[in-house]
C-alpha cells in the first residue's frame, strides 16, 4: 500500500481545507449525491470544503473503503487543493480510517466524528456536555484518534507520527473506560434530577408540547416566536442542543401549556449519540403533543421527515399525537393557498399540517389554534374522509425554494 508524506498542517487560526467524499453503496442505503449536507456539517465545524468526490461501489472495500483507484483520485485532489484533511459521508471502520490516512498523507474523519465534534462545541448545559463527552469517548475508544482540529496541529498529524506502543494504547483504553464509567454515573444523577422535575410538571397537570424536527428546520426560531423566548437560533446545523422549556399561554384554553425545544435530528445520527441523548429526548417521548417542524423549502423534506420519524420510533415517541408544521414559507417560490390541511403521516394515519413562517410570524395564530384543540383533548383526527388529490394543488410549491436575487 502506498504511503504519502504529510502535507503541512493549517496555520493557527486558518480554516482546515477539506476534501469531501461520498460513496453510494446502493441497497437502499442513504446517500446524498450533492454532499451538500456534509458540506454544511463541515462548515459548522469550522472547515472549508475545497473539493468533492463521489464514488459508487457494490460494497465498501475492506481496506480503503473506496478501493485503491478512488483512493488515488482522492490523493490527487488533496495535493491539487493543498487540503489538510478528508471527510467521508459514511462511517469508516478504525482500520479503514488508518489505512486511508497512511495512503493519503492527511488526517481522515467520517460523518460520525464530525457530528460528535459539532455537538461537543455546541452543548451548553451540564447534562448536554456530559452526554456529548460520553458519546465521543465511546466512539474514540475503538480507534484512539481524534479529528484534525486536535492532535495534528500539535503533533504533526494523525497517522503520520510514530504511534504509541501497545502498552500505551492499552493504558489509554483503560483510562477511557474509567472515564466512561464515571460519566455514566454522573449522568444517572443528573437524569434523576431531571425526572424529579418532570414529575413535578406532571403533577401540575400542564399539557406538554415538544418541538421536534430535522436540524435547521427552524425549531428554535419557532419556539422563540411562540413563547417570546431568547433561545439561540441561527441558520446552521445543530444551532442548539439543549432542551429549553417555557410556558405558552393559549387564549382558547384559558391557561398555559408547557412547550419544549429539543435537539434537531439528522440523517445517520450516530447511534451512540442517540443513546447518550436519550434523557434529553425523553422530553419528546413523554410529551402529550409533538410539533414536527419541517423545512418546507428543502428539496429533501420527505427524506428529512422520514429520518425524524425513524428516530421518534427509536425513542418510543412514534405514537404520540403530532402536528406537522411546515416552516419557512418565506423561502418558498409559491406559498400554499391554505393555512392548514391534512396529510398522511403513514398509511391510514392522517395528521394536521399547518403552514407557517416563524421568521415573519405568518400562520402562528393557526398553529396556536391547533395546539389549543389538542390541549382541549378534542382529538386530531380528520373530521371527514381524507383529502382528495385535487387538494394537493394548493400546496404545489412545497419543497421548492424561492429563487435567490
Backbone torsions as a table, in degrees:
resi	resn	phi	psi	omega
1	UNK	NA	137.0	-179.9
2	UNK	-68.5	153.5	169.0
3	UNK	-129.2	157.1	-176.3
4	UNK	-130.1	147.8	176.5
5	UNK	-69.1	137.4	-177.8
6	UNK	-65.9	141.5	174.4
7	UNK	-78.5	157.7	179.1
8	UNK	-59.6	140.5	176.8
9	UNK	-71.4	156.3	179.1
10	UNK	-64.4	148.0	177.4
11	UNK	-66.3	156.6	-179.1
12	UNK	-56.5	127.4	179.2
13	UNK	93.6	-18.2	178.7
14	UNK	-76.7	152.3	175.5
15	UNK	-78.1	145.7	-179.9
16	UNK	-77.1	118.2	179.4
17	UNK	-77.6	124.1	-172.7
18	UNK	-127.7	147.2	171.6
19	UNK	-100.6	130.3	-179.7
20	UNK	-97.8	136.3	-178.2
21	UNK	-131.1	131.0	175.0
22	UNK	-124.8	139.8	-177.9
23	UNK	-123.8	119.8	177.6
24	UNK	-92.5	107.8	179.9
25	UNK	-101.1	7.1	175.4
26	UNK	65.2	-153.9	177.6
27	UNK	54.2	35.7	175.4
28	UNK	79.3	3.4	179.8
29	UNK	-68.4	142.8	178.9
30	UNK	-66.2	137.7	-177.0
31	UNK	-153.0	132.6	178.2
32	UNK	-106.4	103.0	-176.4
33	UNK	-67.1	-16.5	179.8
34	UNK	-94.8	-19.8	-175.0
35	UNK	59.7	21.5	-178.4
36	UNK	-65.3	-40.8	-178.9
37	UNK	-67.5	-39.3	176.8
38	UNK	-62.9	-38.1	177.8
39	UNK	-63.1	-41.3	177.6
40	UNK	-64.8	-40.1	176.6
41	UNK	-61.6	-44.6	-179.9
42	UNK	-61.0	-43.9	179.4
43	UNK	-65.8	-35.2	177.2
44	UNK	-64.0	-28.1	179.3
45	UNK	-88.9	0.9	178.1
46	UNK	91.5	11.1	178.8
47	UNK	-90.8	164.6	177.0
48	UNK	-120.6	100.8	177.3
49	UNK	-64.1	128.1	-177.3
50	UNK	-117.1	-13.4	179.7
51	UNK	-161.5	155.0	178.9
52	UNK	-131.7	145.6	178.4
53	UNK	-140.8	132.7	178.5
54	UNK	-111.0	134.6	176.8
55	UNK	-127.1	152.5	177.5
56	UNK	-128.1	129.1	-179.8
57	UNK	-142.2	151.8	174.4
58	UNK	-71.2	-31.2	178.7
59	UNK	-155.3	149.6	178.3
60	UNK	-61.5	143.2	174.8
61	UNK	-71.9	133.6	-174.8
62	UNK	-62.9	-33.0	-175.1
63	UNK	-91.5	-49.8	-172.2
64	UNK	-117.3	6.2	179.8
65	UNK	66.5	-47.9	-177.8
66	UNK	-100.5	-8.8	-174.8
67	UNK	90.0	161.2	-174.4
68	UNK	-65.6	-39.6	-178.1
69	UNK	-62.0	-50.1	178.9
70	UNK	-66.7	-33.8	177.5
71	UNK	-61.4	-37.3	176.2
72	UNK	-65.9	-38.9	177.4
73	UNK	-63.1	-41.6	178.1
74	UNK	-63.1	-41.7	179.0
75	UNK	-60.0	-40.3	179.1
76	UNK	-63.8	-40.5	177.6
77	UNK	-65.2	-41.0	178.3
78	UNK	-58.6	-46.3	-178.7
79	UNK	-70.8	-38.4	-179.6
80	UNK	-62.9	-41.5	-176.1
81	UNK	-99.3	6.5	-178.2
82	UNK	50.6	46.0	-178.2
83	UNK	-75.2	153.7	-179.9
84	UNK	-100.7	-11.8	-178.4
85	UNK	-167.5	169.9	179.9
86	UNK	-128.9	135.0	178.8
87	UNK	-114.8	127.9	176.5
88	UNK	-101.0	139.9	-179.6
89	UNK	-79.7	-9.8	178.3
90	UNK	-114.4	162.5	179.4
91	UNK	-73.3	136.7	177.7
92	UNK	-107.8	147.6	172.8
93	UNK	-78.0	158.8	177.6
94	UNK	-54.4	-41.1	-178.9
95	UNK	-66.6	-42.4	178.6
96	UNK	-62.2	-41.1	179.8
97	UNK	-63.8	-45.4	179.7
98	UNK	-63.4	-43.4	-179.5
99	UNK	-63.7	-40.7	179.4
100	UNK	-65.4	-39.9	179.8
101	UNK	-64.2	-40.4	177.4
102	UNK	-65.5	-38.9	-176.4
103	UNK	-73.2	-40.7	-172.9
104	UNK	-89.8	-24.6	-179.9
105	UNK	81.4	9.6	176.9
106	UNK	-137.0	159.7	176.8
107	UNK	-62.3	147.9	-179.8
108	UNK	-126.0	137.6	176.5
109	UNK	-137.6	159.2	178.4
110	UNK	-112.8	178.3	-176.8
111	UNK	-59.0	-38.1	-179.3
112	UNK	-61.5	-48.3	-179.9
113	UNK	-61.4	-38.7	-178.7
114	UNK	-64.9	-46.9	179.7
115	UNK	-63.2	-41.5	179.2
116	UNK	-61.7	-38.9	179.7
117	UNK	-66.7	-41.4	179.3
118	UNK	-63.2	-43.7	178.2
119	UNK	-60.6	-40.1	-179.1
120	UNK	-63.5	-35.4	-179.7
121	UNK	-75.0	-31.4	-170.8
122	UNK	-95.0	-20.8	-177.7
123	UNK	-61.1	134.0	-177.6
124	UNK	-115.4	-39.9	-176.5
125	UNK	-76.8	161.7	178.2
126	UNK	-60.1	-44.8	-179.3
127	UNK	-64.7	-43.2	-180.0
128	UNK	-60.5	-42.2	179.4
129	UNK	-65.0	-39.8	177.9
130	UNK	-64.2	-42.8	-178.2
131	UNK	-64.5	-41.9	-179.5
132	UNK	-68.4	-42.2	179.5
133	UNK	-62.0	-39.0	178.1
134	UNK	-62.2	-46.6	-179.2
135	UNK	-63.3	-40.5	-179.6
136	UNK	-66.2	-43.2	-179.4
137	UNK	-66.3	-37.1	177.2
138	UNK	-64.4	-35.4	177.0
139	UNK	-71.7	-45.6	-176.3
140	UNK	-68.9	-25.4	-176.0
141	UNK	-62.7	-21.8	-179.7
142	UNK	-88.4	-10.7	-174.7
143	UNK	-139.9	-21.0	177.8
144	UNK	53.1	40.8	170.5
145	UNK	-134.6	159.5	178.1
146	UNK	-125.4	171.5	178.2
147	UNK	-69.3	162.1	-171.4
148	UNK	-66.5	-12.2	178.2
149	UNK	-69.6	-5.1	-178.1
150	UNK	-112.6	-77.8	-164.6
151	UNK	-75.8	-40.4	-167.8
152	UNK	-69.4	-26.5	-179.7
153	UNK	-74.5	-19.8	-179.6
154	UNK	-99.1	-29.9	-170.8
155	UNK	-126.2	9.2	173.0
156	UNK	97.7	-0.4	173.6
157	UNK	117.5	134.7	178.0
158	UNK	-68.9	132.8	175.9
159	UNK	90.6	-5.3	-176.7
160	UNK	-115.9	-21.8	-179.2
161	UNK	-88.7	166.4	177.2
162	UNK	-65.3	122.2	-175.2
163	UNK	-73.4	158.8	178.5
164	UNK	-69.1	157.6	177.8
165	UNK	-70.4	168.1	-177.4
166	UNK	-59.8	-36.4	180.0
167	UNK	-63.0	-39.8	179.5
168	UNK	-67.3	-40.0	178.2
169	UNK	-61.2	-44.6	179.4
170	UNK	-64.4	-36.5	177.3
171	UNK	-64.3	-43.9	178.5
172	UNK	-61.3	-43.2	179.8
173	UNK	-62.3	-40.0	-179.8
174	UNK	-65.9	-40.7	178.8
175	UNK	-64.6	-41.0	178.2
176	UNK	-64.7	-42.0	178.8
177	UNK	-60.7	-41.0	179.1
178	UNK	-67.1	-38.9	179.4
179	UNK	-66.9	-40.1	177.8
180	UNK	-60.9	-43.1	179.6
181	UNK	-62.1	-42.5	-180.0
182	UNK	-67.0	-39.3	180.0
183	UNK	-64.9	-42.0	179.4
184	UNK	-61.4	-38.8	179.3
185	UNK	-66.0	-42.4	179.1
186	UNK	-66.5	-38.7	179.5
187	UNK	-65.9	-35.6	177.6
188	UNK	-61.1	-39.5	178.3
189	UNK	-66.1	-44.7	179.5
190	UNK	-62.6	-40.6	-178.5
191	UNK	-67.5	-33.2	175.5
192	UNK	-64.0	-40.5	177.0
193	UNK	-63.2	-41.9	179.8
194	UNK	-65.0	-39.9	178.8
195	UNK	-63.4	-37.0	177.3
196	UNK	-63.1	-43.7	178.4
197	UNK	-64.6	-38.6	-178.9
198	UNK	-66.1	-41.3	179.2
199	UNK	-64.5	-35.5	177.7
200	UNK	-63.3	-39.8	178.0
201	UNK	-67.5	-36.3	179.1
202	UNK	-64.4	-40.1	179.4
203	UNK	-64.5	-30.9	179.7
204	UNK	-70.0	-14.9	178.5
205	UNK	78.2	11.7	-177.9
206	UNK	-67.3	137.9	174.7
207	UNK	-74.9	123.5	-171.9
208	UNK	-101.3	124.8	-179.7
209	UNK	-120.8	132.4	178.4
210	UNK	-121.7	137.2	172.9
211	UNK	-87.1	127.5	174.5
212	UNK	-131.8	164.1	178.1
213	UNK	158.1	172.3	178.9
214	UNK	-67.6	149.1	-179.9
215	UNK	-59.1	141.1	179.4
216	UNK	70.7	19.8	175.5
217	UNK	-81.5	-10.7	178.0
218	UNK	101.9	24.3	-178.1
219	UNK	-61.6	-48.7	-176.3
220	UNK	-67.3	-36.1	176.0
221	UNK	-63.4	-42.4	177.5
222	UNK	-65.7	-42.1	178.0
223	UNK	-57.0	-48.5	180.0
224	UNK	-62.1	-40.1	-178.5
225	UNK	-66.9	-35.1	-177.1
226	UNK	-77.5	-41.0	-172.9
227	UNK	-112.8	6.5	180.0
228	UNK	55.9	39.7	179.4
229	UNK	-91.8	-179.6	179.4
230	UNK	-126.5	38.2	176.0
231	UNK	-63.8	143.4	-177.6
232	UNK	-63.8	130.0	178.9
233	UNK	-139.0	135.0	179.4
234	UNK	-153.4	159.4	179.5
235	UNK	-83.9	73.1	-179.9
236	UNK	-156.8	161.9	179.3
237	UNK	-74.1	136.9	178.9
238	UNK	54.8	49.9	178.7
239	UNK	-64.8	-31.6	178.7
240	UNK	-136.0	142.2	-176.6
241	UNK	-120.4	-20.9	-172.6
242	UNK	-98.0	138.7	179.6
243	UNK	-67.8	131.5	176.2
244	UNK	-122.1	133.7	-178.4
245	UNK	-123.2	132.8	178.6
246	UNK	-138.0	167.0	176.1
247	UNK	-91.9	137.3	177.6
248	UNK	-119.9	111.1	-178.9
249	UNK	-81.2	132.8	-179.6
250	UNK	-120.9	119.9	-179.7
251	UNK	-58.9	-37.2	-176.1
252	UNK	-65.4	-25.4	179.4
253	UNK	-97.2	-26.1	-176.2
254	UNK	79.5	11.0	177.0
255	UNK	-156.7	177.2	-175.7
256	UNK	-94.7	155.2	169.7
257	UNK	-115.2	163.9	179.1
258	UNK	-94.2	123.7	-178.2
259	UNK	-117.3	126.1	-179.1
260	UNK	-119.3	136.7	174.2
261	UNK	-100.7	126.0	-175.4
262	UNK	-114.9	172.0	-179.6
263	UNK	-64.7	145.4	178.7
264	UNK	-77.6	154.9	178.1
265	UNK	-99.3	166.2	178.6
266	UNK	-155.4	156.3	178.3
267	UNK	-59.1	139.0	178.3
268	UNK	56.9	37.2	175.2
269	UNK	-58.0	125.4	-176.8
270	UNK	-52.2	131.7	-177.0
271	UNK	-56.4	-40.8	-179.2
272	UNK	-63.4	-30.3	179.3
273	UNK	-73.1	-40.8	175.0
274	UNK	-60.5	-42.8	-179.4
275	UNK	-64.0	-44.1	-178.4
276	UNK	-68.2	-33.2	-178.1
277	UNK	-91.6	12.3	-175.3
278	UNK	-58.5	-37.5	-179.7
279	UNK	-65.9	-41.6	177.8
280	UNK	-65.0	-44.0	-179.9
281	UNK	-69.7	-12.2	179.1
282	UNK	-62.6	-24.6	175.5
283	UNK	-58.0	-39.2	178.3
284	UNK	-74.4	-40.2	-176.3
285	UNK	-66.2	-24.7	-177.4
286	UNK	-108.8	13.1	179.8
287	UNK	-76.4	159.4	174.0
288	UNK	-87.3	-22.1	-178.1
289	UNK	-151.3	138.0	175.3
290	UNK	-109.4	131.7	168.9
291	UNK	-99.5	102.2	-178.4
292	UNK	-86.1	103.2	-175.2
293	UNK	-86.2	128.5	-177.3
294	UNK	-122.1	137.3	173.4
295	UNK	-76.8	101.6	-174.4
296	UNK	-66.4	-18.7	-178.5
297	UNK	-93.2	-3.6	-177.2
298	UNK	-76.4	131.3	176.6
299	UNK	-69.1	-12.1	179.6
300	UNK	-114.2	30.7	-174.3
301	UNK	-62.8	-33.0	179.9
302	UNK	-67.2	-42.3	176.9
303	UNK	-63.7	-39.2	179.1
304	UNK	-66.3	-40.9	176.3
305	UNK	-59.3	-45.5	-178.6
306	UNK	-63.6	-37.7	-179.6
307	UNK	-66.3	-41.1	177.5
308	UNK	-63.3	-43.2	178.7
309	UNK	-61.4	-36.0	-179.8
310	UNK	-64.5	-45.1	-179.6
311	UNK	-67.9	-38.1	178.0
312	UNK	-60.6	-40.8	177.4
313	UNK	-65.1	-35.7	-178.3
314	UNK	-65.4	-32.2	-178.4
315	UNK	-100.7	8.6	176.2
316	UNK	77.1	27.8	-177.7
317	UNK	-112.5	12.4	-173.8
318	UNK	-77.4	-14.0	-179.8
319	UNK	-96.9	-1.6	-179.7
320	UNK	-73.7	137.3	176.7
321	UNK	-52.4	144.4	-171.6
322	UNK	-135.6	145.2	166.6
323	UNK	-119.9	125.6	176.0
324	UNK	-83.9	123.5	-178.4
325	UNK	-111.0	104.7	179.2
326	UNK	-85.2	105.0	-173.6
327	UNK	-95.4	171.4	176.1
328	UNK	69.0	40.5	174.1
329	UNK	-58.2	-29.2	179.9
330	UNK	-64.4	-17.9	-179.1
331	UNK	-98.1	1.5	-178.0
332	UNK	-86.4	146.3	176.7
333	UNK	-70.5	-39.1	178.3
334	UNK	-131.7	117.9	-179.4
335	UNK	-75.2	147.4	176.6
336	UNK	-60.8	153.1	-179.2
337	UNK	-90.2	1.9	178.7
338	UNK	-125.8	154.4	178.5
339	UNK	-81.4	-29.5	178.7
340	UNK	-159.3	160.0	176.0
341	UNK	-156.7	-164.0	178.0
342	UNK	-117.2	145.9	-179.8
343	UNK	-138.6	147.4	-178.7
344	UNK	-81.8	109.5	-179.1
345	UNK	-72.4	-40.9	175.1
346	UNK	-151.6	165.9	-175.8
347	UNK	-49.6	116.4	177.8
348	UNK	83.2	-1.2	-178.9
349	UNK	-115.8	109.7	-177.5
350	UNK	-104.1	139.4	179.8
351	UNK	-133.0	155.8	176.9
352	UNK	-67.5	145.6	173.6
353	UNK	-125.3	127.1	-178.3
354	UNK	-118.0	136.9	-178.5
355	UNK	-102.8	124.3	-176.2
356	UNK	-138.5	162.4	164.3
357	UNK	-125.3	100.2	-179.6
358	UNK	-61.4	-30.4	-178.5
359	UNK	-67.3	-40.8	-176.3
360	UNK	-103.9	-6.0	178.7
361	UNK	85.9	3.1	-179.2
362	UNK	-67.4	133.2	174.2
363	UNK	80.5	1.4	-176.3
364	UNK	-70.0	-34.5	177.4
365	UNK	-63.7	-40.6	177.6
366	UNK	-62.6	-41.2	179.5
367	UNK	-65.1	-43.4	177.8
368	UNK	-59.6	-37.7	178.7
369	UNK	-61.8	-42.9	179.5
370	UNK	-67.2	-39.7	177.6
371	UNK	-63.6	-39.3	177.8
372	UNK	-62.2	-40.7	177.9
373	UNK	-61.5	-42.9	179.2
374	UNK	-66.2	-40.5	-179.6
375	UNK	-66.9	-27.0	177.8
376	UNK	-85.0	4.9	179.3
377	UNK	60.8	33.5	178.3
378	UNK	-78.5	-13.3	-178.7
379	UNK	88.8	155.2	-178.1
380	UNK	-122.8	34.7	177.0
381	UNK	-94.6	142.8	-179.4
382	UNK	-60.5	131.2	-176.8
383	UNK	-72.6	-16.9	180.0
384	UNK	-127.7	-176.4	177.8
385	UNK	-62.1	154.3	-178.7
386	UNK	-52.2	150.4	-177.8
387	UNK	-55.9	148.7	177.0
388	UNK	-84.2	160.7	-175.7
389	UNK	-57.9	-25.9	-178.8
390	UNK	-63.6	-25.5	-179.3
391	UNK	-64.9	-22.0	-179.2
392	UNK	-63.7	-21.5	179.9
393	UNK	-62.2	-27.1	-178.9
394	UNK	-73.9	-13.8	-178.0
395	UNK	-124.0	30.5	-174.0
396	UNK	-66.1	-22.2	-177.0
397	UNK	-85.6	-3.4	-176.2
398	UNK	-64.9	134.3	180.0
399	UNK	86.8	5.1	177.6
400	UNK	-122.1	109.5	-177.5
401	UNK	-74.3	153.2	178.8
402	UNK	-68.6	145.8	178.5
403	UNK	-65.2	141.5	178.5
404	UNK	-77.2	150.6	-179.6
405	UNK	-119.9	NA	NA
